[in-house]
Amino acid sequence: MDELLNYQAILAKNSPKKWHRYLYSQIPVNERLIGIKGLRGVGKSTLLLQLLSEKLSQGSRALYVTVEHPYFYRSSLFDMASTWYSYGGRYLFIDEIHKYPNWSRELKLIYDGFPDLDVVFTSSSALDLYRGESDLSRRLFVAVLHGLSFREYLSINGYFSFAKIEIEDVLNRSMEITQSIFENLKHPILPLFKDYLKSGYFPMTLEFSSDQISQRLIRIINTVLESDLSQIQGFSADNLIKIKQLLGAIAESVPFEPNISKIAEKMHLGRQTVNLYLKNLEDAKILQLLYEKTKGISLLQKPGKIYFENSNFLFSFQGTPSLGTIRETFFLNQIKNAGHLVGLAKKGDFIVNENLTFEVGGKNKDNSQIKGIEKGYLALDELEIGFGQKIPLWLFGFLY
């Protein structure tokens, strides 16, 4: 146990203290078992260490462990929790639970056996935390940590810390809100937005140049495929090659309108297998699948369009992606990350929460494609201040 406490002390000393991601204040205090999912590189470990530091500063007995520590070569997760509980431990923070075999069974044993011990753990976004050898659905609270919103990007880079904005205010008060933002932001917004779209979705924006970030994102995607998905889904080497081929085909022409039959024939796979691979890539936060319906989507339903999960991935794969694709990817990403339902619109580009229609484009786009729609809006790039139906695209980056 001493080696775990010493390792924790080193990490806690060097973890950021002053700036917190949006999820930090949303972690419920009355839940005994909390799982935090998210793509690699979005800051899950940092969040866990910040939660640890908070508990330690309050005088609580709290322990951070990563399942990759050599301690677990010889001891089980349950044995470690039992020892910590006997020491009077009150909180246990476990990093990267998906790398531990039988994780769900041992979490259930910990939850049931140590009623005064609160557990918070992180996992790959590809892991279905409600699946496993033991049923955790009645015990587990799941939270998702997304990449940085544009609002968080401005804050983490020291420009200004803005409060998040509800979508109703974005739609109804865009002129007032944008003017208020410019009163506090002493820097042109559009160049900052352009930088964010290329390389600002991950907290590593503080450490590396945009070119370095693009290279690192390719490595992140490969690690997700070769480690997370392979381990979680039990993929063989052949499965992995097929998934990379599928991702490569999508990367050539996103937003991709898939013909599942043709893809299946070309790759010598069944239609159901192709749909399953697409769903795996969405769960892993590499792709976003868009459907005409926003509810009741079956596992094997064909998506209408496929996007990368975020615009930074676009630049990593394509180098110079089209402006239209960048804009749509950003809008879809920020709206979905804020918890809204998004589907393909019959008129316009997207339908949000089943009653809001959006057309995404440049500042000179007119409203012809949403004409006659009661709740139709234009989300426009290269526009600083909103008015009427015309809303600056960057403002949707303040939703979370």
SVG drawing of the C-alpha trace seen along z (x, -y; Angstrom):
<svg xmlns="http://www.w3.org/2000/svg" viewBox="-43 -46 50 59">
<polyline fill="none" stroke="black" stroke-width="0.4" points="0.0,0.0 2.9,-2.4 4.1,-2.2 0.6,-3.2 0.5,-6.1 4.0,-7.3 3.0,-7.1 -0.2,-9.1 1.8,-11.8 4.0,-12.3 1.1,-12.5 -1.0,-14.7 1.8,-17.2 2.2,-17.7 -1.4,-17.7 -3.1,-21.0 -5.1,-22.6 -6.5,-25.9 -8.4,-25.0 -11.1,-22.4 -13.0,-20.8 -16.8,-21.3 -17.5,-17.8 -15.6,-18.6 -18.6,-20.5 -21.1,-18.0 -19.8,-14.9 -22.7,-13.9 -21.7,-13.8 -24.3,-11.2 -23.3,-8.4 -21.1,-5.6 -19.9,-4.3 -19.2,-6.6 -17.7,-5.8 -16.1,-8.5 -15.8,-7.6 -14.1,-9.5 -11.7,-9.5 -8.0,-9.2 -6.4,-12.6 -9.4,-14.5 -8.2,-14.8 -9.8,-11.9 -6.7,-11.2 -6.2,-14.9 -9.9,-15.1 -9.5,-12.1 -6.4,-13.6 -8.2,-16.9 -11.1,-15.1 -8.5,-13.3 -6.8,-16.6 -10.1,-18.1 -10.9,-15.2 -7.4,-15.2 -7.6,-19.0 -10.9,-18.3 -9.0,-15.8 -10.6,-12.7 -8.8,-9.4 -8.5,-9.2 -6.4,-6.9 -5.6,-7.1 -4.5,-4.0 -4.0,-3.2 -4.5,0.5 -1.3,0.4 0.8,0.0 3.1,3.1 1.2,3.4 -1.5,5.2 0.9,7.8 0.6,9.5 -2.6,8.2 -6.2,8.0 -8.3,4.8 -10.6,6.2 -7.7,7.1 -6.3,3.5 -9.7,2.0 -10.1,4.3 -6.7,3.2 -7.5,-0.5 -10.8,-0.1 -9.1,1.5 -6.9,-1.6 -10.0,-3.8 -10.1,-4.6 -13.2,-6.7 -12.6,-7.4 -11.0,-5.3 -10.1,-6.7 -9.2,-4.0 -7.7,-5.0 -8.3,-3.1 -10.4,-0.3 -10.9,1.2 -7.3,2.5 -8.2,4.7 -9.6,8.2 -12.9,9.0 -13.3,5.3 -17.1,5.4 -17.1,8.4 -14.6,6.9 -16.3,3.5 -19.5,5.1 -17.8,6.9 -16.2,3.7 -19.5,1.8 -21.4,4.5 -18.6,5.3 -17.5,1.9 -20.6,-0.3 -18.6,-3.4 -16.2,-3.4 -17.0,-5.7 -15.4,-4.7 -14.8,-6.8 -13.1,-5.3 -12.2,-6.1 -12.5,-4.0 -12.2,-4.0 -15.2,-5.6 -15.4,-2.2 -16.3,-0.3 -20.0,0.3 -19.9,-0.1 -23.3,1.6 -22.1,4.7 -19.7,7.2 -19.8,10.3 -21.7,8.5 -24.8,6.3 -23.8,2.8 -26.8,0.9 -28.5,0.4 -25.3,-0.7 -23.4,-2.8 -23.6,-6.4 -21.9,-7.1 -20.6,-10.5 -18.9,-11.3 -15.9,-13.6 -15.8,-15.1 -13.1,-17.1 -12.8,-20.8 -15.6,-23.0 -14.7,-26.2 -15.6,-28.0 -13.2,-25.8 -10.5,-26.3 -10.7,-30.1 -10.5,-29.5 -7.6,-27.0 -5.6,-29.3 -6.1,-32.3 -8.3,-34.5 -11.3,-34.7 -13.5,-32.3 -17.0,-32.5 -20.1,-30.7 -21.8,-28.1 -24.8,-29.2 -28.1,-27.3 -29.3,-26.6 -32.5,-28.7 -30.4,-31.8 -28.1,-31.1 -31.2,-31.0 -33.1,-33.9 -30.4,-36.3 -27.4,-35.8 -26.8,-39.5 -26.9,-40.4 -24.7,-37.5 -22.0,-38.0 -21.7,-41.7 -21.3,-40.8 -18.6,-38.3 -16.6,-40.8 -16.7,-43.2 -14.6,-40.7 -12.6,-39.0 -9.8,-41.4 -8.9,-39.3 -10.5,-38.7 -12.8,-35.7 -12.5,-34.3 -8.8,-33.5 -9.1,-31.8 -12.0,-29.8 -10.0,-28.7 -7.2,-27.6 -9.6,-25.6 -11.1,-23.8 -7.7,-22.6 -6.0,-21.7 -8.0,-22.9 -10.3,-20.0 -7.8,-18.3 -6.1,-19.8 -2.7,-19.0 -3.2,-22.3 -1.3,-23.9 1.8,-21.7 2.2,-21.2 2.0,-23.0 -0.9,-22.2 1.3,-20.0 2.5,-18.0 -1.1,-17.6 -2.2,-16.2 0.6,-13.6 -0.4,-12.7 -4.0,-12.3 -3.2,-9.7 -1.4,-7.8 -4.4,-8.2 -6.7,-6.7 -4.3,-3.8 -4.0,-3.2 -7.8,-3.2 -8.1,-0.7 -5.2,1.6 -5.6,1.5 -9.0,0.4 -11.3,1.8 -9.2,5.0 -9.2,5.6 -12.8,4.7 -14.4,6.3 -11.9,9.2 -11.0,8.3 -8.5,10.5 -5.7,9.0 -7.9,9.6 -10.8,7.7 -8.5,4.8 -7.2,4.7 -10.8,4.6 -11.8,1.8 -8.7,-0.3 -9.7,0.3 -13.2,-0.9 -12.0,-4.0 -9.6,-4.7 -12.4,-4.6 -14.6,-6.9 -11.7,-9.4 -11.4,-9.9 -14.8,-11.5 -16.4,-12.6 -19.2,-13.4 -19.6,-9.9 -23.0,-8.6 -22.5,-4.9 -23.8,-2.2 -23.5,0.7 -24.0,3.3 -21.2,2.0 -18.9,1.6 -19.7,5.1 -19.0,6.6 -15.8,4.7 -14.5,5.7 -15.8,9.3 -17.9,8.8 -21.6,9.2 -23.8,6.1 -24.4,6.6 -20.6,6.8 -20.1,3.5 -22.8,1.8 -21.3,3.3 -17.9,2.0 -19.3,-1.5 -21.1,-1.3 -17.8,-0.3 -16.0,-3.3 -18.8,-5.6 -18.6,-4.2 -14.8,-4.7 -15.5,-8.4 -13.7,-8.2 -16.8,-8.6 -20.2,-10.2 -23.1,-8.4 -26.1,-10.5 -29.6,-9.1 -32.8,-10.5 -34.4,-9.4 -33.1,-10.7 -34.7,-8.0 -35.3,-4.3 -32.2,-3.6 -31.4,0.1 -27.9,1.5 -28.0,2.6 -29.7,-0.5 -27.8,-2.1 -26.6,-5.7 -27.5,-8.4 -24.2,-10.2 -20.9,-9.6 -18.6,-12.3 -15.4,-12.2 -16.1,-12.8 -14.3,-16.2 -12.8,-18.6 -9.2,-18.0 -9.4,-14.4 -10.4,-15.8 -7.2,-17.8 -5.2,-14.7 -6.6,-12.5 -7.1,-14.9 -4.6,-17.8 -6.8,-20.4 -10.5,-19.3 -13.3,-21.2 -14.7,-24.2 -18.2,-22.7 -17.1,-19.5 -15.2,-21.3 -18.2,-23.5 -20.7,-20.6 -18.4,-18.4 -17.9,-21.2 -21.7,-21.9 -22.6,-18.3 -19.9,-17.6 -20.7,-20.6 -24.5,-20.1 -24.2,-16.4 -21.6,-16.9 -24.0,-19.4 -26.5,-16.5 -28.9,-17.4 -30.4,-15.0 -29.3,-15.5 -30.6,-13.9 -30.6,-14.5 -33.1,-17.1 -35.3,-16.8 -34.8,-20.5 -31.5,-22.0 -28.6,-20.1 -29.6,-19.0 -32.6,-18.7 -32.0,-19.2 -34.3,-18.0 -36.8,-17.0 -38.0,-20.6 -35.1,-22.9 -33.7,-22.9 -30.2,-24.2 -28.4,-25.0 -24.7,-25.3 -22.5,-27.4 -20.5,-30.6 -21.6,-34.1 -23.2,-34.8 -25.5,-31.8 -29.2,-32.8 -32.2,-31.1 -33.6,-29.5 -33.0,-26.0 -34.9,-26.6 -37.6,-28.9 -41.0,-28.3 -39.7,-26.3 -41.0,-27.8 -37.9,-27.1 -35.3,-27.3 -31.8,-28.8 -28.6,-29.5 -25.3,-28.6 -22.8,-30.7 -19.0,-30.7 -17.0,-33.9 -19.8,-35.8 -18.9,-37.7 -22.3,-39.0 -25.6,-37.2 -28.9,-38.7 -32.4,-37.1 -32.1,-33.6 -28.4,-34.1 -26.2,-32.8 -22.4,-32.7 -21.2,-29.2 -18.6,-29.7 -21.3,-30.5 -22.4,-26.9 -19.1,-26.2 -20.4,-27.8 -23.1,-25.1 -21.0,-23.1"/>
</svg>
